[in-house]
Amino acid sequence: MTDSRSHQEQVRADFDRARQKAFLHDLVGVFVRRPNNLIPYHEIRSRVSPEGESYRGVQTVPLANIVGSMDRFNDFDRAFLPRQRHTAGRWQNVDRAYYEEKTLPPIQLYKVGDVYFVKDGNHRVSVARERGQEFIDAEVIEGHVRAPLYASMRPEELLLQAEYAEFLRRTNLDRVQPDHDIRPTALGRYDEIWHQIEGHREWLSAIRHEPVTVEDAVADWYEHIYCPIITVARERGVMERFPNRTEADVYLWVMRYRYEMERRLGHDVGPAASASDYAETVSPWRGVLPRLGGAARGLAALPGRLLRPRSARAGPAGRGSEAAADG
């Protein structure tokens, strides 16, 4: 009876301490502008469709690789610390089982890349992490995707990588062009590129008068649209103007600019031509060279006597010329 009462006090204290940690973590997250949330599985699933699933059985899984939850993502923070008071009952029951040395059943996880999402057992993960465990037994189902996902990634990086995996599934670009490097920095951009590829595919089908496969369209788009734009961007120094952005970002900017050009001019503009014009608009010399040219024309229009070298107007010893040289 005494042990039971003692355990009850301990599990209450453990839960209160864990909630206090969660509160402090949330405060730090606000100050450093870093999200402290678990990743909802539906956020991943809405961005990538696994190409297949495998039942992996019961495995020993690193707790640090569990980054999200199927349905309890609001109840716990990024470190699986409890945020909500209503989780106290179940959390304390799991904690009490540790004090009483009871064996708990394996949790259930869904694996994507190298990260895991809890299907069942959120409270067991929370208590295990609070107790300093590094591993936990879990029944695992794995969804297969083409791009690796790591627990060390920030939430937005994970979502971007999921979008990249879906882009590869749709396009087979990793097989058509294994050396590609298409990595936009914002969410939703892979969908934008995919719609452009679909439009290119429709155009190819129309001019060839026959259906075009996705892989053929991807290969043609990459060679005749994407690469010419990136080549111009490199040659014209556009990338140096935006050191925190990628070539894929610049490609998308050029494509939007190209659309506006075509709408304004009323005719098609080639990828390389639109990239060249775009490079001109972002050039650091834009506006400066025309002004310099105007100044030069203004100088040329001045009376000849004002344009003579200073030495020609200086005293007999030509001191003006020497002074200019020394300057």
C-alpha positions in Angstrom: 0.0 0.0 0.0 2.8 2.3 0.9 4.6 1.5 -2.4 1.5 2.2 -4.3 1.0 5.6 -2.7 4.7 6.4 -3.2 4.5 5.4 -6.9 1.4 7.6 -7.3 3.2 10.6 -5.9 6.2 9.9 -8.1 4.2 9.5 -11.4 2.4 12.8 -10.6 5.7 14.5 -10.0 7.1 13.0 -13.2 4.2 14.2 -15.3 4.3 17.7 -13.9 8.0 17.9 -14.5 7.6 16.7 -18.1 4.9 19.2 -18.8 7.1 22.0 -17.3 9.8 21.0 -19.7 7.4 21.1 -22.6 6.3 24.6 -21.6 10.0 25.8 -21.5 10.7 24.2 -24.8 7.8 26.0 -26.3 9.1 29.3 -24.9 12.5 28.7 -26.4 10.9 27.8 -29.7 9.1 31.1 -29.8 12.2 33.1 -29.0 14.4 31.4 -31.6 11.6 31.1 -34.1 12.0 27.3 -34.3 8.9 25.1 -34.3 8.6 22.8 -31.4 5.8 20.6 -32.8 5.6 17.0 -33.7 5.2 16.4 -37.4 1.7 15.2 -38.3 1.8 12.1 -40.5 -0.9 13.5 -42.7 1.5 16.4 -43.6 4.0 13.9 -45.0 1.3 11.7 -46.6 -0.3 14.6 -48.4 3.0 15.3 -50.1 4.2 11.8 -51.0 2.6 8.5 -52.0 4.7 5.6 -51.0 5.5 3.3 -53.9 4.8 0.3 -51.7 4.7 -1.0 -48.1 6.4 -3.7 -46.2 5.7 -5.2 -42.9 9.0 -5.3 -40.9 7.8 -7.0 -37.8 9.0 -6.1 -34.3 12.2 -4.1 -34.2 14.3 -2.1 -31.8 13.9 1.5 -33.0 15.9 4.6 -31.9 13.6 6.9 -30.0 15.4 9.9 -31.6 14.1 8.8 -35.0 10.5 9.0 -34.0 9.5 12.5 -35.3 5.8 12.5 -35.5 2.4 10.9 -34.8 -0.6 9.7 -36.8 -3.2 11.4 -34.5 -1.6 12.7 -31.3 0.6 15.4 -32.7 -1.1 18.2 -30.7 -0.7 16.4 -27.4 3.1 16.2 -27.4 6.0 18.5 -28.5 8.9 17.7 -30.7 10.6 15.8 -27.9 7.4 13.9 -27.1 7.0 15.9 -23.9 3.3 16.1 -22.8 1.6 19.5 -23.6 -1.9 18.7 -22.5 -3.3 18.1 -19.0 -5.8 15.5 -20.4 -2.9 13.2 -21.2 -2.1 12.8 -17.5 -4.0 9.6 -16.8 -2.5 7.5 -19.6 0.9 9.0 -19.2 1.0 8.3 -15.5 -0.3 4.7 -16.0 2.7 4.1 -18.4 5.1 5.7 -16.0 3.7 3.6 -13.1 4.3 0.4 -15.1 8.0 1.3 -15.2 8.1 1.7 -11.4 6.4 -1.6 -11.0 8.7 -3.2 -13.6 5.9 -4.3 -15.8 6.6 -5.3 -19.4 4.7 -3.1 -21.9 3.7 -4.3 -25.4 5.6 -3.0 -28.5 4.4 0.3 -29.9 3.2 0.5 -33.5 5.2 2.7 -36.0 5.0 3.7 -39.6 8.4 4.3 -41.2 9.1 6.7 -44.1 12.7 6.9 -45.1 14.6 6.8 -41.8 12.0 8.5 -39.7 9.0 7.0 -37.8 5.5 8.1 -37.0 3.5 6.7 -34.0 0.4 4.8 -34.9 -0.1 3.5 -31.4 1.9 4.1 -28.3 2.5 7.9 -28.1 2.4 7.9 -24.3 4.9 5.0 -24.1 7.3 7.0 -26.4 6.9 10.1 -24.2 7.6 8.3 -21.0 10.5 6.3 -22.4 12.1 9.5 -23.7 11.6 11.2 -20.4 13.2 8.3 -18.6 16.3 8.6 -20.8 15.8 5.5 -22.9 17.4 5.4 -26.3 15.5 2.6 -28.0 12.1 1.1 -27.9 10.5 -2.1 -29.3 8.1 -1.4 -32.1 6.0 -3.2 -34.7 7.0 -1.4 -37.9 5.3 -0.9 -41.3 7.5 0.8 -43.8 6.4 3.0 -46.7 8.9 3.1 -49.5 9.9 6.5 -51.0 12.8 7.5 -53.3 14.3 10.3 -51.3 15.9 9.7 -47.8 14.2 11.4 -44.8 16.3 11.9 -41.7 15.4 12.7 -38.1 18.1 15.4 -38.1 16.1 17.4 -40.7 14.1 20.4 -39.6 10.3 19.9 -40.1 10.2 22.0 -43.3 13.2 20.1 -44.7 11.4 16.8 -44.1 8.3 18.1 -45.9 10.4 19.4 -48.8 12.1 16.1 -49.0 8.8 14.3 -49.1 7.7 16.6 -51.9 11.0 15.7 -53.7 10.3 12.0 -53.3 6.8 12.5 -54.8 8.3 14.5 -57.7 10.7 11.6 -58.4 7.9 9.1 -58.3 5.9 11.1 -60.8 8.7 12.0 -63.2 11.4 9.2 -62.8 13.9 12.0 -63.1 16.3 10.2 -60.9 16.4 7.5 -63.6 16.1 9.7 -66.7 18.7 12.2 -65.5 20.6 10.7 -62.5 22.9 13.8 -62.2 20.1 16.3 -61.9 20.0 18.8 -59.0 16.5 20.2 -58.9 16.0 21.5 -55.3 13.7 24.4 -54.8 13.8 26.0 -51.3 10.0 26.5 -50.8 7.2 24.1 -50.3 4.8 23.6 -53.2 7.4 24.3 -55.9 7.7 20.7 -57.1 4.0 20.7 -57.9 4.6 23.9 -60.0 7.4 22.2 -61.9 5.3 19.1 -62.4 2.5 21.1 -64.0 5.0 22.7 -66.4 6.2 19.2 -67.4 2.6 18.1 -67.9 2.1 21.2 -70.1 5.2 20.4 -72.1 4.0 16.8 -72.5 0.7 18.0 -74.0 2.6 20.3 -76.3 4.9 17.5 -77.5 1.9 15.2 -78.1 0.2 17.9 -80.2 3.2 18.6 -82.4 4.1 14.9 -82.8 0.5 13.8 -83.3 0.9 10.9 -81.0 0.9 10.3 -77.2 4.1 11.1 -75.4 5.2 9.2 -72.3 6.0 11.0 -69.1 9.6 9.9 -69.2 10.0 11.2 -72.8 8.4 14.5 -71.8 10.7 14.8 -68.8 13.8 14.1 -70.8 12.8 16.7 -73.5 11.8 19.3 -70.9 15.1 18.8 -69.0 17.2 19.2 -72.1 15.4 21.9 -74.0 13.8 24.0 -71.2 15.4 23.5 -67.8 19.0 23.2 -68.9 19.1 26.2 -71.3 17.6 28.4 -68.5 20.2 27.2 -65.9 23.0 27.6 -68.4 22.2 31.2 -69.0 21.7 31.8 -65.3 25.2 30.5 -64.6 26.9 32.3 -67.5 25.2 35.6 -66.6 26.0 35.4 -62.9 22.4 35.2 -61.7 23.3 32.6 -59.1 25.8 35.0 -57.5 23.0 37.5 -57.1 21.0 35.1 -54.9 23.5 33.0 -52.9 20.8 31.6 -50.6 18.6 30.3 -53.5 19.0 27.3 -55.8 19.1 26.9 -59.5 15.6 25.4 -59.3 14.4 28.6 -57.7 15.9 30.7 -60.5 14.3 28.4 -63.1 10.9 29.0 -61.6 11.4 32.8 -61.5 12.5 32.7 -65.1 9.4 30.7 -66.1 7.1 33.1 -64.4 8.9 36.0 -66.1 8.7 34.2 -69.4 4.9 33.8 -69.0 4.6 37.6 -68.4 6.8 38.4 -71.3 4.8 36.2 -73.7 1.5 37.7 -72.5 2.9 41.2 -72.9 4.5 40.6 -76.3 1.9 38.4 -77.8 4.2 35.7 -79.0 6.4 32.8 -77.7 9.7 33.5 -76.1 12.3 30.8 -75.9 13.7 29.6 -72.6 17.2 30.9 -73.2 16.0 34.2 -74.4 13.7 34.7 -71.5 16.5 33.7 -69.1 18.8 36.3 -70.8 16.2 39.0 -70.4 15.6 38.0 -66.8 19.3 38.2 -66.1 19.3 41.7 -67.4 16.5 42.7 -65.0 18.4 41.4 -62.0 21.8 42.7 -63.0 23.5 45.0 -60.5 24.3 47.3 -63.4 20.7 47.6 -64.5 20.0 51.3 -64.6 23.6 52.3 -63.9 24.9 51.6 -67.4 22.2 53.7 -69.1 22.9 56.6 -66.7 26.7 56.3 -67.4 25.9 56.2 -71.1 23.8 59.3 -70.8 26.5 61.1 -68.9 29.1 60.2 -71.6 26.8 61.5 -74.3 26.4 64.7 -72.2 30.1 65.1 -71.9 30.5 64.7 -75.6 28.1 67.5 -76.3 30.2 70.0 -74.1 32.3 72.7 -75.9 35.7 71.4 -76.9 37.6 73.8 -74.7 36.0 72.2 -71.6 37.1 68.7 -72.7 40.7 69.5 -73.2 43.1 67.8 -70.8 43.9 69.9 -67.8 47.6 69.9 -68.9 46.6 71.8 -72.0 45.0 74.5 -69.9 47.6 74.6 -67.1 50.6 76.9 -66.9 53.7 76.6 -69.0 55.2 73.9 -66.8 52.2 71.6 -67.3 51.8 71.2 -63.6 48.2 70.1 -64.0 49.2 66.9 -65.8 51.7 66.0 -63.1 49.2 66.6 -60.4 46.7 64.4 -62.1 49.3 61.6 -62.5 50.3 61.9 -58.8 46.6 61.8 -57.8 
